[in-house]
Amino acid sequence: MGIKIGDKLPTATFMHMGENGPEPITSGDLFDGKRVALFAVPGAFTPTCSAKHLPGYVENAEALAAKGIDKIACLSVNDVFVMDAWGREQNVGKGIDMLADGNCDFTATIGLELDGTGFGMGRRSQRYAMIVNDGVVEALHVEDGGEFRVSAADYMLENM
């Protein structure tokens, strides 16, 4: 059974790039006392993720903040170095936390894992977006199949 609105997110540790290299960041550090827009992509540098998904959140960061979002985080089942390089290539700056769920632990625990082995991509995350308010899922938008609509930043803004 996957995560749903009203559920508290499980305790997890992600990796992100700190000032001195890769650093762990806990779900508590990310979500406690904050309203966070968390979106996940199947893979860094992949076509839809790079052309539309991440850029939409970069472009709409101020509008999301105006609607009460304290932080934006992008998650993928990639390693921390890939997420950091992708964030730099996409000019996210400090506006979006680029989170690596390298072993797919968090993604599998919340039931949003995607089996990409048929495409040589291994375990991945489904494409989704959620609003997390103090660790509790307030809104959840999971894409069907290969679609990109309900997890987009503009869709989130329209449905807040």
BALUM-87720 format. One line per field, with one value per residue (C-alpha): residue number from 0; residue in three letters; x, y, z. Coordinates in steps of 0.5 Angstrom, whole numbers. Layout:
num	NUM ...
residu	ALA ...
X	X ...
Y	Y ...
Z	Z ...
***
This chain:
num	0 1 2 3 4 5 6 7 8 9 10 11 12 13 14 15 16 17 18 19 20 21 22 23 24 25 26 27 28 29 30 31 32 33 34 35 36 37 38 39 40 41 42 43 44 45 46 47 48 49 50 51 52 53 54 55 56 57 58 59 60 61 62 63 64 65 66 67 68 69 70 71 72 73 74 75 76 77 78 79 80 81 82 83 84 85 86 87 88 89 90 91 92 93 94 95 96 97 98 99 100 101 102 103 104 105 106 107 108 109 110 111 112 113 114 115 116 117 118 119 120 121 122 123 124 125 126 127 128 129 130 131 132 133 134 135 136 137 138 139 140 141 142 143 144 145 146 147 148 149 150 151 152 153 154 155 156 157 158 159
residu	MET GLY ILE LYS ILE GLY ASP LYS LEU PRO THR ALA THR PHE MET HIS MET GLY GLU ASN GLY PRO GLU PRO ILE THR SER GLY ASP LEU PHE ASP GLY LYS ARG VAL ALA LEU PHE ALA VAL PRO GLY ALA PHE THR PRO THR CYS SER ALA LYS HIS LEU PRO GLY TYR VAL GLU ASN ALA GLU ALA LEU ALA ALA LYS GLY ILE ASP LYS ILE ALA CYS LEU SER VAL ASN ASP VAL PHE VAL MET ASP ALA TRP GLY ARG GLU GLN ASN VAL GLY LYS GLY ILE ASP MET LEU ALA ASP GLY ASN CYS ASP PHE THR ALA THR ILE GLY LEU GLU LEU ASP GLY THR GLY PHE GLY MET GLY ARG ARG SER GLN ARG TYR ALA MET ILE VAL ASN ASP GLY VAL VAL GLU ALA LEU HIS VAL GLU ASP GLY GLY GLU PHE ARG VAL SER ALA ALA ASP TYR MET LEU GLU ASN MET
X	0 3 3 -3 -6 -6 0 6 12 17 24 29 36 38 44 45 51 54 59 65 62 56 52 46 40 34 27 26 31 27 20 20 16 16 11 15 14 17 17 21 23 25 32 36 38 33 29 22 25 31 26 20 20 25 25 18 20 26 21 16 20 17 10 10 13 8 3 6 12 18 22 22 26 27 28 31 34 41 47 49 54 49 44 49 51 44 42 48 47 39 42 37 42 40 32 31 34 37 36 39 35 41 39 31 30 25 22 20 18 13 10 12 18 18 21 26 30 26 30 36 35 34 29 27 22 15 14 10 9 7 6 9 6 11 12 5 3 -2 -3 -1 0 2 3 0 5 9 5 7 2 -1 7 8 9 4 -1 1 0 -7 -9 -6
Y	0 7 13 17 24 25 20 22 20 15 17 17 19 22 25 32 36 40 45 40 34 29 30 26 30 27 27 31 36 37 37 38 45 46 46 43 42 35 32 26 24 18 20 26 28 24 28 30 31 36 40 40 38 41 47 48 48 53 58 57 58 65 63 57 61 66 60 58 53 54 49 45 39 34 27 22 15 17 18 25 27 26 30 35 36 36 41 45 44 46 53 51 55 54 55 47 41 36 30 23 17 12 6 7 6 12 11 4 5 10 5 10 5 4 -2 0 -6 -7 -1 -2 3 -1 1 8 13 14 21 25 31 32 38 36 40 38 31 30 29 34 33 28 28 21 21 15 11 16 22 29 33 33 33 39 46 49 44 44 52 51 46 49
Z	0 -2 2 2 4 12 12 16 12 14 18 12 11 4 1 -2 -3 2 2 4 -1 0 7 10 11 15 14 20 18 11 14 21 22 15 9 3 -4 -6 -13 -15 -22 -25 -27 -27 -34 -37 -43 -39 -32 -35 -40 -36 -29 -26 -30 -28 -20 -22 -25 -20 -14 -12 -13 -9 -3 -4 -3 4 1 6 1 -5 -6 -12 -11 -15 -15 -17 -13 -10 -15 -21 -17 -15 -23 -25 -20 -23 -30 -29 -25 -19 -14 -7 -9 -9 -5 -10 -6 -8 -5 -8 -6 -7 1 2 -5 -4 3 1 -5 -11 -14 -21 -24 -30 -31 -38 -40 -37 -31 -25 -19 -20 -17 -20 -22 -17 -13 -6 -1 6 12 18 16 14 7 5 -2 -7 -14 -18 -25 -29 -34 -38 -37 -34 -32 -25 -22 -25 -21 -25 -23 -16 -16 -19 -14 -7
***
